[in-house]
Amino acid sequence: MAAGPIPSLKFERAAWKAGAFWVAGVDEVGVGPLAGPVTAACVALPPNRRLKWYKTVRDSKVISEKLRDELAAEIKRSVPWAIGWADHLEIDRVNIYQARKLCMIRAFEQLSVEPGHIISDALPLPLPNVQPVIDGDALSVAVAAASIIAKVARDAFMNEMCEKYPGYGFCHNKGYPTPEHKRWLREKGPCEIHRRSFAPVAQFPLALPG
């Protein structure tokens, strides 16, 4: 288990005490990459349940891929969850900040329950009863769980894109601006899923297929 803050049910308990039944955490991943979508997940927790994974979830960025996969499976089996996406074209059209909100809202549109309270990882949302919490993915069990679901989903998508658009290392960098990714971008030019509105991408012509 990685070091760092241990998420708790502090915010969830306060919401349950105030009368909410389903308390949802929401987080998004994929803000910084040069390619691919931004992906959000929401996870809803009911009161009076203490699942084993509550003690082991962490911010998805600080745990291993193996542990993320294991936790994602546990979370999905035990509580309501949903995923929302905003693709590279939408990011270019509305900007990354608005795309973050868009994919979060889409996640809630897919959720099978209606949360009485929402804990967001720092981002205000045009939804009822939203509580933005800075570093929510490190502090809240529900938000940490959402970060894990979103990360596993987006990584799986980028692995598929690695096969569809070879030569950019998407299997390894997931679209993030690593030195290798930027070098391949210079050598090959952007592919279809690169974010054209991002400065490191905009300076190059689109790579021709084939």
N, C-alpha and C positions, 0 to 999 in steps of 0.2 A: 504493500500500500504506500502510495506517495505521501510525502510530508506536505504540510500546509494546513490551512483552516479545515476544520471538520464541520460540514453542514449540519445544522440542527433543525428542529421543528419550531423554533421560536416564533417565526412569522406565521406559520400555519396554526399553531396553538392559539395565537391571539385572534386570528380570523375565526377559528372554530368557536372560541369563547364568545365572540361578538355575534354569533348566530349563523355563520356560513356552514354549509355541509361539505360540498365539494370545494376544496381549495386547490387551485391549479398553479403550477409553476410554468413559466415559459422562457425559453432561451433560443438564441439563433447562433448558427455557426456559418463560417464562410464569408465574413465581412472583408477580410484582407486579401483573398486570392485575386489573381489576375484572370482567372478563368473559372467557368462553372457557376452554379446557382448559389444563392444564399438560402439556407434551410433552417426552419424553426420547428421546434417540437413543444407540445404542452403535455403535462402530466398532471392528472387530478388525484388528490389524496382525500379519503374520507376520514372523519374522526374515529377514535376508538379502535384503530388498527395499528399495529406496530410490526411491520414486515421486516424480515431479516435484512434486506438490502438497505433499509434506512440507515443502518450503521456503516455501510461500506461505500455508499455513493460519494463521489467527489466531483469537483469541476472536471469536465471531460478532458481538459487540456493537461491535467497533471497525472493522469493514470494511463496505464499501458493499453494498447489495442486489444490485447487478450482480455483484460479485465473489463474494458468497455463493452466488448461483445457479450461477455457473460452477464454483466449487469443489465444491459439492454434487454436480453432475453428474459431475465427475471422480472424486470419492470413491466414489460409488455404482457407477461402472463398474469400479473396480479392487480393492475389498476388501469383505469381508462387513460388512453394516450392518443395523440394524433400528430401528424406532420404536415407542414405547409412549405411551399416552395415559391421562390421568385427567380426566374432564370436570368441568364446573362443579358438577354435582350431587354427585359424589364429593368434590370439594373442600369443599363445604358440609357433607357428612356426616362426613368423617374429619379435616378440617383440611388446610391447604396443606402442612404438613410431611410428614404421612403420605401425601398425594397425590403429592408429589415422589418418595417412595420407591416408591410403587405404580407410577407410570408407568415408572420405571427398571427395576423388576423385569419388567414387561410387555415392555419392549424386549428384555431378555435372553431372555425366553421365545420371542421371534420370531427370535432370531439363529440363523443356520444352522450356526455352529461353536460349540464349547464353549471359552471362554477359560480359559487356565491362570492368568491374572492379570487383575485389573480395576483400572483407575485411575479413581477417582470424583472429580468436582469437589466436594471437601470433605465430601460426605455419606456417612456410614457406611451400609452396606447389609447385609441378612441373606443374603448370598451368599458363597461361598467365595473366599478370596484377594483380598479387596477392600483397596485402598490409597487412603484418602481423601487428597486433595492440595488444600490451600487454593490458590485461584486456578489450579486445574488446567487450566481452559480457556485460560489465558494461558501455561502452562508446558509442557504435554504435547501433542504432535502428535495423539495419539489422542483426547484429550479435546476439543481445539480442533476436530477434524474432527467429533466428535459434536455439538458445540455448533452447528456450521454446519448439519448435517443436520436437527437439531431445530428450529432457527430458521426455516429455509426451509419445513419442513413446517407449522409452526404459523402462519406468516405466510400461507401459501396457504389454510389453513383459515379464518383470520379474514377473508381477502378474500371467501371464499364467504359468511361470515356477514354481511359488509357488504351484500351483495345481499339476503340473507334478512331482515335486520333493519336497514333503512335509517334514517338519521338519527342514528346514534351515531358515525360516522366510523371504523368498524372497519378500513376499507381503509388508513387513515392511522395511527391510534393503536394498532391491534392489540389493543384492550381496555385498554391502559395508562391510568392516571389523569391524562391531560393536562388542562389547564384547560378546553379545549373539550369533552372527553368528560364531565367533571364538570358542565359547564354544561348539556349536552344531557341528562344523567342527571336533573338537577334539573327541567328543562323537560318531559321526556317520561316520566320514571319508568323503572325497569329493564325490560329485555326478558327473554326466557326464558333467555338464556345468561349473564346477569349473576350474579355470585357473591353470593348473598344473605347469606352469613356475613361478608362484608367490610363494615366500618363505613360507608364512603361510600355503599354500596348499600342496606344494611339499613334506613336511615331513610326510604326512599321506597316507596310501594306499587307493585306490579307494573303495568307499562303494559298496557292492554287492546289486543288486536290490532285492526287496522282503522283 
